[in-house]
């Protein structure tokens, strides 16, 4: 279908295609110097000490969770409790199940779509070992309040920031508030490297564990002095197939690293234009009697634009979505809605804290459309007229 208002659009130009050609000409297709350059530039952009690029945002979540199990001091263990928001993407949750953690689902705020902070505070107990913070659709959480909830407790704070690259809270980049944060560079995200993701941290031990987990659990990619094995042998042959952690192969391609280098150069402008588009969206859609839109916390990077129909809206979410689609507006449910409703949970060790009424509201009445890295004032005005027509006809 030819969308008049697509969900996502390419951020590439000739620079990315030239980067691919340079990799082709080099003959180095597996992870190499371009990936390392991307990692350094990404860390610089975020103000983070270390970045580990990997094959996707999903595998970034996987090795982030895994890394906490292999810390020398105070590691996570199977059966430990981790708090999660009820609205997020599937691979926020799957690594937690895969490592045997007990998930405690907590409701979200119907305005911000991030944690309901009152519910989060009540959910934290002496059993809580970690909190997964998800910055949804570009919107950072209120980290001042979250840190006040977990401070002076034996609780790890980790962030799934895959939808929110470039968002800031009080001037600090989202994804850098926890001990680790993850990012995605899939096509529809703020930057695109074909497939790709990253984990950032300021903790050197976690960085070394992540390097090891990313590539087979071997020592080859660790520095000579490292926090996993201590001192490596000077003999590269001896270290070539030495396995110390049960890792994976989630390495990125060298092409993805090279593309990422070009994307990082553009990122400040990509975020600036997304925020300018969001200002227009807020002006146009803020005062409807039929729906609410996402309330910004600090500075969102505006992954997309939401509509949450009121329970007394004159049309169902299904009819609303169908009429948008028929008019050429590509749209989706808000992430995965209330994830706790899914049949996959029969495999999980989990509990639900209180009720998930707000997550249910989002699940049943929520929809989102795309934002873009180029000005879309005309498209947003057209969308406003269309939405008004659908809801008032």
LOKOLSE-951328 format. One record per residue (C-alpha): x, y, z; residue in one letter. Coordinates in pm, 1 decimal. Last residue first. Example, Ala and Ser with C-alpha at 12.3 -4.5 7.8 and 13.67 -1.06 7.14 Angstrom:
% LOKOLSE-951328
<c1->1367.0; c2->-106.0; c3->714.0; type->S>
<c1->1230.0; c2->-450.0; c3->780.0; type->A>
***
This chain:
% LOKOLSE-951328
<c1->-1898.0; c2->1247.3; c3->1161.1; type->X>
<c1->-1719.3; c2->1381.4; c3->1467.3; type->X>
<c1->-1456.1; c2->1116.1; c3->1538.9; type->X>
<c1->-1365.6; c2->1033.1; c3->1180.1; type->X>
<c1->-1374.9; c2->1395.7; c3->1059.7; type->X>
<c1->-1163.6; c2->1520.6; c3->1350.0; type->X>
<c1->-912.7; c2->1241.8; c3->1287.2; type->X>
<c1->-894.8; c2->1336.6; c3->918.8; type->X>
<c1->-856.0; c2->1709.6; c3->986.9; type->X>
<c1->-581.6; c2->1639.4; c3->1239.3; type->X>
<c1->-408.5; c2->1402.2; c3->999.3; type->X>
<c1->-407.4; c2->1670.0; c3->729.6; type->X>
<c1->-257.7; c2->1917.6; c3->974.9; type->X>
<c1->0.5; c2->1657.0; c3->1071.2; type->X>
<c1->87.2; c2->1588.5; c3->706.8; type->X>
<c1->139.3; c2->1958.9; c3->634.2; type->X>
<c1->357.6; c2->2007.4; c3->942.4; type->X>
<c1->567.8; c2->1702.2; c3->858.0; type->X>
<c1->925.0; c2->1837.3; c3->877.3; type->X>
<c1->1187.6; c2->1562.7; c3->833.9; type->X>
<c1->1313.1; c2->1309.7; c3->1089.8; type->X>
<c1->973.5; c2->1145.4; c3->1115.0; type->X>
<c1->694.2; c2->1065.8; c3->1358.8; type->X>
<c1->468.1; c2->770.4; c3->1305.2; type->X>
<c1->119.8; c2->684.4; c3->1420.3; type->X>
<c1->6.5; c2->532.5; c3->1747.7; type->X>
<c1->-304.2; c2->362.2; c3->1878.6; type->X>
<c1->-452.2; c2->300.9; c3->2221.6; type->X>
<c1->-804.9; c2->202.1; c3->2319.4; type->X>
<c1->-795.7; c2->-167.0; c3->2416.2; type->X>
<c1->-432.9; c2->-219.9; c3->2516.1; type->X>
<c1->-391.4; c2->135.2; c3->2643.8; type->X>
<c1->-696.3; c2->91.4; c3->2865.3; type->X>
<c1->-573.8; c2->-250.9; c3->2976.9; type->X>
<c1->-236.8; c2->-98.2; c3->3070.6; type->X>
<c1->-428.1; c2->159.0; c3->3273.4; type->X>
<c1->-630.0; c2->-109.5; c3->3450.4; type->X>
<c1->-328.9; c2->-324.8; c3->3535.7; type->X>
<c1->-441.9; c2->-411.2; c3->3886.8; type->X>
<c1->-246.4; c2->-474.8; c3->4205.1; type->X>
<c1->102.5; c2->-609.1; c3->4135.6; type->X>
<c1->81.7; c2->-890.5; c3->3886.3; type->X>
<c1->294.4; c2->-1198.8; c3->3944.8; type->X>
<c1->544.0; c2->-1388.0; c3->3737.3; type->X>
<c1->733.7; c2->-1709.3; c3->3665.5; type->X>
<c1->676.9; c2->-1726.5; c3->3292.6; type->X>
<c1->580.2; c2->-2011.3; c3->3057.5; type->X>
<c1->205.5; c2->-1944.3; c3->3079.3; type->X>
<c1->301.2; c2->-1585.2; c3->3006.7; type->X>
<c1->322.0; c2->-1667.0; c3->2636.0; type->X>
<c1->-57.0; c2->-1652.0; c3->2622.9; type->X>
<c1->-46.6; c2->-1272.8; c3->2624.6; type->X>
<c1->-255.1; c2->-1059.6; c3->2863.1; type->X>
<c1->50.0; c2->-957.9; c3->3067.6; type->X>
<c1->180.9; c2->-760.9; c3->2769.7; type->X>
<c1->-80.2; c2->-491.1; c3->2813.4; type->X>
<c1->-35.4; c2->-311.3; c3->2481.0; type->X>
<c1->242.6; c2->-455.0; c3->2266.3; type->X>
<c1->381.7; c2->-117.2; c3->2147.9; type->X>
<c1->80.1; c2->114.1; c3->2134.5; type->X>
<c1->-129.7; c2->-57.2; c3->1866.3; type->X>
<c1->-16.1; c2->32.7; c3->1513.6; type->X>
<c1->-77.7; c2->290.5; c3->1243.5; type->X>
<c1->-16.3; c2->361.9; c3->873.4; type->X>
<c1->-234.4; c2->649.1; c3->752.6; type->X>
<c1->-350.1; c2->592.4; c3->394.6; type->X>
<c1->-716.5; c2->692.4; c3->434.4; type->X>
<c1->-821.0; c2->326.4; c3->457.3; type->X>
<c1->-562.0; c2->282.6; c3->732.5; type->X>
<c1->-704.6; c2->571.4; c3->934.1; type->X>
<c1->-1055.4; c2->432.7; c3->887.0; type->X>
<c1->-947.2; c2->88.0; c3->1002.5; type->X>
<c1->-768.5; c2->227.5; c3->1308.3; type->X>
<c1->-1074.3; c2->422.9; c3->1423.5; type->X>
<c1->-1301.1; c2->126.1; c3->1355.6; type->X>
<c1->-1081.7; c2->-101.2; c3->1568.6; type->X>
<c1->-1038.6; c2->160.4; c3->1842.6; type->X>
<c1->-1416.3; c2->187.9; c3->1872.1; type->X>
<c1->-1603.3; c2->504.6; c3->1780.7; type->X>
<c1->-1798.3; c2->777.9; c3->1961.9; type->X>
<c1->-1544.0; c2->794.3; c3->2249.1; type->X>
<c1->-1696.3; c2->714.4; c3->2590.0; type->X>
<c1->-1394.8; c2->510.7; c3->2707.2; type->X>
<c1->-1166.3; c2->786.6; c3->2590.5; type->X>
<c1->-950.4; c2->697.6; c3->2292.1; type->X>
<c1->-577.9; c2->696.3; c3->2351.5; type->X>
<c1->-402.7; c2->857.0; c3->2055.6; type->X>
<c1->-25.7; c2->835.5; c3->2030.9; type->X>
<c1->245.6; c2->1001.5; c3->1824.3; type->X>
<c1->573.8; c2->827.9; c3->1743.8; type->X>
<c1->937.0; c2->789.4; c3->1852.9; type->X>
<c1->915.4; c2->1132.6; c3->2012.7; type->X>
<c1->1268.5; c2->1209.9; c3->2140.0; type->X>
<c1->1109.6; c2->1316.8; c3->2467.1; type->X>
<c1->1249.5; c2->1605.5; c3->2668.9; type->X>
<c1->1137.1; c2->1634.6; c3->3037.5; type->X>
<c1->838.1; c2->1399.2; c3->3061.9; type->X>
<c1->594.9; c2->1444.2; c3->2772.3; type->X>
<c1->228.1; c2->1358.9; c3->2809.8; type->X>
<c1->108.2; c2->1107.3; c3->2551.5; type->X>
<c1->-214.7; c2->1204.0; c3->2379.3; type->X>
<c1->-571.0; c2->1190.1; c3->2505.0; type->X>
<c1->-887.9; c2->1109.3; c3->2314.6; type->X>
<c1->-1250.8; c2->1210.0; c3->2251.4; type->X>
<c1->-1289.5; c2->1553.3; c3->2413.5; type->X>
<c1->-985.6; c2->1674.8; c3->2217.8; type->X>
<c1->-752.0; c2->1934.4; c3->2362.4; type->X>
<c1->-393.2; c2->1831.3; c3->2292.1; type->X>
<c1->-415.2; c2->1731.4; c3->1924.9; type->X>
<c1->-305.5; c2->2029.7; c3->1718.5; type->X>
<c1->-65.8; c2->2207.2; c3->1952.5; type->X>
<c1->88.6; c2->1879.5; c3->2071.6; type->X>
<c1->137.3; c2->1755.7; c3->1716.1; type->X>
<c1->301.3; c2->2086.0; c3->1616.7; type->X>
<c1->544.1; c2->2059.4; c3->1908.5; type->X>
<c1->603.6; c2->1696.6; c3->1817.4; type->X>
<c1->717.0; c2->1793.1; c3->1467.3; type->X>
<c1->974.9; c2->2026.3; c3->1620.9; type->X>
<c1->1086.4; c2->1745.3; c3->1853.4; type->X>
<c1->1133.4; c2->1507.8; c3->1561.3; type->X>
<c1->1327.3; c2->1782.6; c3->1380.5; type->X>
<c1->1570.0; c2->1824.1; c3->1670.2; type->X>
<c1->1612.5; c2->1448.3; c3->1713.2; type->X>
<c1->1720.1; c2->1396.9; c3->1350.8; type->X>
<c1->1941.3; c2->1706.8; c3->1371.9; type->X>
<c1->2130.6; c2->1570.9; c3->1673.3; type->X>
<c1->2148.8; c2->1223.6; c3->1511.0; type->X>
<c1->2306.5; c2->1313.4; c3->1178.2; type->X>
<c1->2667.7; c2->1236.0; c3->1270.1; type->X>
<c1->2544.2; c2->931.0; c3->1460.2; type->X>
<c1->2389.1; c2->799.5; c3->1137.9; type->X>
<c1->2719.1; c2->812.2; c3->948.5; type->X>
<c1->2898.9; c2->608.6; c3->1215.7; type->X>
<c1->2601.1; c2->374.8; c3->1232.7; type->X>
<c1->2633.2; c2->290.0; c3->863.8; type->X>
<c1->2991.7; c2->178.7; c3->924.0; type->X>
<c1->2892.2; c2->-24.7; c3->1229.5; type->X>
<c1->2607.3; c2->-192.5; c3->1045.2; type->X>
<c1->2837.0; c2->-275.2; c3->756.2; type->X>
<c1->3083.8; c2->-436.7; c3->998.8; type->X>
<c1->2808.1; c2->-675.8; c3->1097.2; type->X>
<c1->2693.8; c2->-684.4; c3->1456.7; type->X>
<c1->2793.4; c2->-957.4; c3->1702.7; type->X>
<c1->2520.5; c2->-1155.2; c3->1876.5; type->X>
<c1->2708.0; c2->-1485.2; c3->1893.1; type->X>
<c1->2622.9; c2->-1601.6; c3->2239.7; type->X>
<c1->2780.4; c2->-1645.8; c3->2580.7; type->X>
<c1->2817.9; c2->-1912.0; c3->2847.6; type->X>
<c1->3122.7; c2->-1746.4; c3->3010.1; type->X>
<c1->3491.9; c2->-1848.2; c3->3019.5; type->X>
<c1->3573.2; c2->-1991.0; c3->2676.1; type->X>
<c1->3934.3; c2->-1991.0; c3->2550.4; type->X>
<c1->3943.7; c2->-2040.8; c3->2173.9; type->X>
<c1->4184.9; c2->-1769.0; c3->2053.1; type->X>
<c1->4354.2; c2->-1707.9; c3->2387.7; type->X>
<c1->4632.1; c2->-1966.0; c3->2346.5; type->X>
<c1->4689.9; c2->-1862.7; c3->1984.4; type->X>
<c1->4698.6; c2->-1496.1; c3->2086.5; type->X>
<c1->4991.7; c2->-1566.7; c3->2323.7; type->X>
<c1->5027.7; c2->-1268.6; c3->2555.7; type->X>
<c1->4808.0; c2->-1453.6; c3->2806.7; type->X>
<c1->4523.2; c2->-1261.4; c3->2958.0; type->X>
<c1->4537.1; c2->-1103.4; c3->3302.0; type->X>
<c1->4231.2; c2->-1097.2; c3->3529.1; type->X>
<c1->3975.5; c2->-1334.9; c3->3381.3; type->X>
<c1->3652.4; c2->-1130.6; c3->3385.9; type->X>
<c1->3757.2; c2->-784.3; c3->3507.4; type->X>
<c1->4024.0; c2->-733.4; c3->3241.3; type->X>
<c1->4391.8; c2->-668.8; c3->3194.1; type->X>
<c1->4484.3; c2->-791.9; c3->2846.1; type->X>
<c1->4166.7; c2->-640.4; c3->2700.3; type->X>
<c1->3881.1; c2->-878.3; c3->2619.6; type->X>
<c1->3786.3; c2->-961.8; c3->2261.3; type->X>
<c1->3953.4; c2->-1304.8; c3->2254.0; type->X>
<c1->3833.9; c2->-1415.2; c3->2596.6; type->X>
<c1->3547.8; c2->-1633.1; c3->2478.1; type->X>
<c1->3183.8; c2->-1624.2; c3->2585.8; type->X>
<c1->3079.7; c2->-1689.2; c3->2226.5; type->X>
<c1->3102.9; c2->-1326.5; c3->2112.0; type->X>
<c1->2857.3; c2->-1086.4; c3->2275.4; type->X>
<c1->2893.5; c2->-1253.1; c3->2616.4; type->X>
<c1->3263.2; c2->-1166.7; c3->2641.4; type->X>
<c1->3225.3; c2->-803.1; c3->2542.9; type->X>
<c1->2926.8; c2->-777.8; c3->2780.0; type->X>
<c1->3131.6; c2->-919.5; c3->3068.7; type->X>
<c1->3405.7; c2->-666.1; c3->2996.2; type->X>
<c1->3156.8; c2->-379.0; c3->2999.3; type->X>
<c1->2994.0; c2->-511.3; c3->3317.1; type->X>
<c1->3333.2; c2->-503.5; c3->3488.3; type->X>
<c1->3406.1; c2->-154.3; c3->3358.4; type->X>
<c1->3080.1; c2->-4.3; c3->3486.0; type->X>
<c1->2985.5; c2->314.9; c3->3300.7; type->X>
<c1->2739.9; c2->126.7; c3->3081.1; type->X>
<c1->2595.3; c2->120.0; c3->2730.7; type->X>
<c1->2433.8; c2->-167.2; c3->2542.4; type->X>
<c1->2381.4; c2->-146.3; c3->2168.5; type->X>
<c1->2152.5; c2->-252.3; c3->1885.7; type->X>
<c1->2153.4; c2->-341.2; c3->1519.9; type->X>
<c1->1964.8; c2->-445.2; c3->1209.6; type->X>
<c1->1986.0; c2->-232.8; c3->892.6; type->X>
<c1->2188.7; c2->37.2; c3->1074.7; type->X>
<c1->1898.8; c2->276.4; c3->1140.0; type->X>
<c1->1887.3; c2->577.7; c3->1370.6; type->X>
<c1->1582.7; c2->705.1; c3->1555.6; type->X>
<c1->1399.8; c2->374.7; c3->1514.2; type->X>
<c1->1188.7; c2->236.3; c3->1229.0; type->X>
<c1->1478.8; c2->69.1; c3->1049.2; type->X>
<c1->1629.9; c2->-108.7; c3->1351.8; type->X>
<c1->1894.3; c2->80.9; c3->1547.3; type->X>
<c1->1792.0; c2->-33.1; c3->1893.3; type->X>
<c1->1923.5; c2->84.1; c3->2229.8; type->X>
<c1->1994.0; c2->-69.6; c3->2570.3; type->X>
<c1->2090.0; c2->75.3; c3->2908.0; type->X>
<c1->2319.2; c2->-44.1; c3->3184.8; type->X>
<c1->2379.5; c2->42.1; c3->3552.5; type->X>
<c1->2073.5; c2->262.7; c3->3522.1; type->X>
<c1->2050.1; c2->633.2; c3->3442.2; type->X>
<c1->2234.1; c2->621.0; c3->3108.0; type->X>
<c1->1953.4; c2->495.9; c3->2883.5; type->X>
<c1->1789.7; c2->835.5; c3->2868.1; type->X>
<c1->2053.7; c2->1103.3; c3->2816.2; type->X>
<c1->2103.0; c2->1359.2; c3->3091.4; type->X>
<c1->1978.1; c2->1718.1; c3->3052.1; type->X>
<c1->1716.2; c2->1695.9; c3->3327.4; type->X>
<c1->1575.9; c2->1386.1; c3->3156.0; type->X>
<c1->1686.0; c2->1342.8; c3->2795.6; type->X>
<c1->1556.0; c2->1159.5; c3->2490.5; type->X>
<c1->1809.2; c2->1105.8; c3->2211.6; type->X>
<c1->1749.9; c2->731.1; c3->2176.4; type->X>
<c1->1402.5; c2->651.5; c3->2306.9; type->X>
<c1->1254.4; c2->339.8; c3->2151.7; type->X>
<c1->1533.5; c2->98.3; c3->2248.8; type->X>
<c1->1578.4; c2->258.7; c3->2590.1; type->X>
<c1->1530.1; c2->-59.3; c3->2790.4; type->X>
<c1->1690.4; c2->56.4; c3->3111.7; type->X>
<c1->1844.3; c2->-122.5; c3->3410.3; type->X>
<c1->1824.5; c2->-32.3; c3->3779.2; type->X>
<c1->1976.9; c2->-292.2; c3->4010.5; type->X>
<c1->1832.8; c2->-308.4; c3->4361.8; type->X>
<c1->2008.8; c2->-369.0; c3->4694.6; type->X>
<c1->1831.8; c2->-74.1; c3->4849.7; type->X>
<c1->1971.9; c2->261.2; c3->4957.9; type->X>
<c1->1792.7; c2->431.9; c3->4668.5; type->X>
<c1->1521.4; c2->236.7; c3->4485.8; type->X>
<c1->1222.7; c2->471.8; c3->4527.8; type->X>
<c1->1429.2; c2->793.1; c3->4525.0; type->X>
<c1->1591.6; c2->674.1; c3->4203.9; type->X>
<c1->1249.7; c2->629.8; c3->4043.8; type->X>
<c1->1137.5; c2->976.1; c3->4153.5; type->X>
<c1->1441.7; c2->1153.1; c3->4012.9; type->X>
<c1->1430.9; c2->925.3; c3->3711.2; type->X>
<c1->1097.2; c2->1053.4; c3->3587.6; type->X>
<c1->1079.9; c2->824.9; c3->3285.2; type->X>
<c1->1199.9; c2->928.4; c3->2942.2; type->X>
<c1->950.0; c2->944.0; c3->2653.4; type->X>
<c1->1071.1; c2->831.1; c3->2310.9; type->X>
<c1->791.7; c2->579.9; c3->2251.8; type->X>
<c1->823.4; c2->425.3; c3->2598.3; type->X>
<c1->1125.7; c2->463.5; c3->2823.8; type->X>
<c1->1127.1; c2->119.0; c3->2982.6; type->X>
<c1->1276.8; c2->85.6; c3->3331.1; type->X>
<c1->1354.6; c2->-269.8; c3->3440.6; type->X>
<c1->1379.6; c2->-277.9; c3->3818.7; type->X>
<c1->1607.3; c2->-524.9; c3->3995.2; type->X>
<c1->1648.1; c2->-725.1; c3->4316.2; type->X>
<c1->1302.3; c2->-686.0; c3->4468.3; type->X>
<c1->1242.5; c2->-925.9; c3->4758.4; type->X>
<c1->1272.1; c2->-650.9; c3->5023.1; type->X>
<c1->974.2; c2->-486.4; c3->4854.3; type->X>
<c1->910.0; c2->-255.7; c3->4559.2; type->X>
<c1->551.0; c2->-281.1; c3->4436.2; type->X>
<c1->417.6; c2->12.9; c3->4641.6; type->X>
<c1->672.2; c2->251.4; c3->4490.0; type->X>
<c1->596.7; c2->123.3; c3->4141.0; type->X>
<c1->222.6; c2->169.3; c3->4191.0; type->X>
<c1->271.0; c2->530.9; c3->4296.9; type->X>
<c1->514.2; c2->582.6; c3->4009.6; type->X>
<c1->272.1; c2->459.9; c3->3742.5; type->X>
<c1->557.3; c2->364.1; c3->3512.4; type->X>
<c1->569.0; c2->501.2; c3->3158.3; type->X>
<c1->271.3; c2->564.2; c3->2928.2; type->X>
<c1->298.7; c2->937.9; c3->3019.1; type->X>
<c1->-77.2; c2->996.4; c3->3043.0; type->X>
<c1->-216.1; c2->652.3; c3->3129.4; type->X>
<c1->58.3; c2->599.1; c3->3393.3; type->X>
<c1->164.6; c2->236.6; c3->3378.3; type->X>
<c1->77.0; c2->-66.6; c3->3586.7; type->X>
<c1->331.8; c2->-298.4; c3->3746.5; type->X>
<c1->416.4; c2->-653.9; c3->3639.5; type->X>
<c1->639.9; c2->-850.8; c3->3877.1; type->X>
<c1->866.5; c2->-1083.6; c3->3684.0; type->X>
<c1->1045.5; c2->-1371.4; c3->3856.6; type->X>
<c1->1386.4; c2->-1425.4; c3->3700.4; type->X>
<c1->1479.4; c2->-1755.0; c3->3540.3; type->X>
<c1->1734.7; c2->-1629.5; c3->3290.4; type->X>
<c1->1510.2; c2->-1700.0; c3->2991.6; type->X>
<c1->1216.5; c2->-1531.6; c3->3165.6; type->X>
<c1->1413.9; c2->-1209.1; c3->3209.4; type->X>
<c1->1550.8; c2->-1243.1; c3->2856.6; type->X>
<c1->1190.3; c2->-1260.2; c3->2727.4; type->X>
<c1->1054.2; c2->-950.6; c3->2900.1; type->X>
<c1->1192.5; c2->-648.3; c3->2717.2; type->X>
<c1->1197.1; c2->-872.8; c3->2414.0; type->X>
<c1->818.1; c2->-867.3; c3->2396.3; type->X>
<c1->781.0; c2->-490.8; c3->2368.0; type->X>
<c1->644.8; c2->-274.9; c3->2649.9; type->X>
<c1->335.2; c2->-206.7; c3->2857.8; type->X>
<c1->299.8; c2->-386.1; c3->3192.8; type->X>
<c1->607.8; c2->-217.5; c3->3337.4; type->X>
<c1->864.7; c2->-454.8; c3->3487.0; type->X>
<c1->982.5; c2->-531.2; c3->3841.3; type->X>
<c1->1249.3; c2->-797.4; c3->3883.6; type->X>
<c1->1236.0; c2->-1065.2; c3->4152.4; type->X>
<c1->1515.2; c2->-1318.9; c3->4193.0; type->X>
<c1->1424.0; c2->-1678.0; c3->4109.6; type->X>
<c1->1738.2; c2->-1743.8; c3->3908.5; type->X>
<c1->2025.9; c2->-1544.1; c3->4053.3; type->X>
<c1->2147.3; c2->-1186.5; c3->4012.0; type->X>
<c1->2509.0; c2->-1123.6; c3->4099.3; type->X>
<c1->2616.5; c2->-945.7; c3->4421.0; type->X>
<c1->2990.0; c2->-944.8; c3->4361.6; type->X>
<c1->3171.1; c2->-1125.7; c3->4080.5; type->X>
<c1->2919.2; c2->-1012.6; c3->3821.2; type->X>
<c1->2810.3; c2->-1299.9; c3->3598.4; type->X>
<c1->2432.5; c2->-1290.6; c3->3648.3; type->X>
<c1->2412.1; c2->-914.2; c3->3587.2; type->X>
<c1->2567.9; c2->-965.1; c3->3243.4; type->X>
<c1->2283.2; c2->-1190.2; c3->3132.2; type->X>
<c1->2027.9; c2->-908.8; c3->3162.6; type->X>
<c1->2235.2; c2->-675.7; c3->2945.4; type->X>
<c1->2323.6; c2->-964.8; c3->2712.4; type->X>
<c1->1958.9; c2->-1032.0; c3->2632.7; type->X>
<c1->1847.0; c2->-670.3; c3->2622.6; type->X>
<c1->2113.7; c2->-595.7; c3->2360.7; type->X>
<c1->1997.7; c2->-908.8; c3->2180.1; type->X>
<c1->1654.8; c2->-748.6; c3->2146.2; type->X>
<c1->1796.8; c2->-411.6; c3->2045.9; type->X>
<c1->1968.1; c2->-590.5; c3->1760.1; type->X>
<c1->2295.0; c2->-747.4; c3->1638.1; type->X>
<c1->2533.0; c2->-601.2; c3->1894.0; type->X>
<c1->2724.5; c2->-282.3; c3->1972.5; type->X>
<c1->2893.8; c2->-264.1; c3->2312.0; type->X>
<c1->2926.5; c2->91.2; c3->2440.9; type->X>
<c1->3140.8; c2->216.4; c3->2729.7; type->X>
<c1->3201.7; c2->536.5; c3->2923.0; type->X>
<c1->2868.0; c2->709.1; c3->2862.9; type->X>
<c1->2817.9; c2->1075.4; c3->2770.8; type->X>
<c1->2549.6; c2->972.0; c3->2525.4; type->X>
<c1->2706.0; c2->1122.0; c3->2213.6; type->X>
<c1->3056.9; c2->1021.2; c3->2317.8; type->X>
<c1->2947.8; c2->665.1; c3->2388.3; type->X>
<c1->2787.1; c2->644.4; c3->2044.3; type->X>
<c1->3099.4; c2->783.6; c3->1878.3; type->X>
<c1->3320.7; c2->524.7; c3->2049.7; type->X>
<c1->3085.0; c2->238.1; c3->1970.6; type->X>
<c1->3054.7; c2->349.3; c3->1607.9; type->X>
<c1->3432.5; c2->358.9; c3->1574.8; type->X>
<c1->3457.1; c2->7.8; c3->1720.6; type->X>
<c1->3195.3; c2->-119.8; c3->1475.6; type->X>
<c1->3386.9; c2->42.3; c3->1191.5; type->X>
<c1->3713.2; c2->-118.9; c3->1311.7; type->X>
<c1->3585.0; c2->-474.5; c3->1293.9; type->X>
<c1->3280.8; c2->-700.1; c3->1326.2; type->X>
<c1->3250.9; c2->-931.3; c3->1027.0; type->X>
<c1->3247.4; c2->-799.4; c3->672.0; type->X>
<c1->3611.0; c2->-708.1; c3->617.9; type->X>
<c1->3664.7; c2->-725.4; c3->237.6; type->X>
<c1->3772.2; c2->-360.5; c3->239.5; type->X>
<c1->3588.3; c2->-282.1; c3->-83.8; type->X>
<c1->3261.5; c2->-410.8; c3->58.9; type->X>
<c1->3313.4; c2->-207.9; c3->375.3; type->X>
<c1->3380.3; c2->106.9; c3->175.5; type->X>
<c1->3073.3; c2->33.7; c3->-35.2; type->X>
<c1->2853.6; c2->16.5; c3->273.3; type->X>
<c1->2985.5; c2->353.4; c3->391.3; type->X>
<c1->2913.3; c2->502.4; c3->48.5; type->X>
<c1->2555.5; c2->378.3; c3->77.0; type->X>
<c1->2527.1; c2->542.3; c3->419.8; type->X>
<c1->2666.7; c2->875.3; c3->297.6; type->X>
<c1->2443.5; c2->872.2; c3->-10.7; type->X>
<c1->2130.4; c2->920.9; c3->199.6; type->X>
<c1->1979.1; c2->722.9; c3->483.5; type->X>
<c1->1719.3; c2->829.7; c3->738.1; type->X>
<c1->1455.0; c2->606.1; c3->581.4; type->X>
<c1->1092.1; c2->647.6; c3->674.4; type->X>
<c1->858.1; c2->520.0; c3->944.5; type->X>
<c1->485.4; c2->481.5; c3->1013.6; type->X>
<c1->380.5; c2->615.9; c3->676.9; type->X>
<c1->132.9; c2->903.8; c3->621.4; type->X>
<c1->10.4; c2->900.8; c3->260.3; type->X>
<c1->85.9; c2->527.7; c3->257.4; type->X>
<c1->117.7; c2->352.2; c3->-76.7; type->X>
<c1->0.0; c2->0.0; c3->0.0; type->X>
***
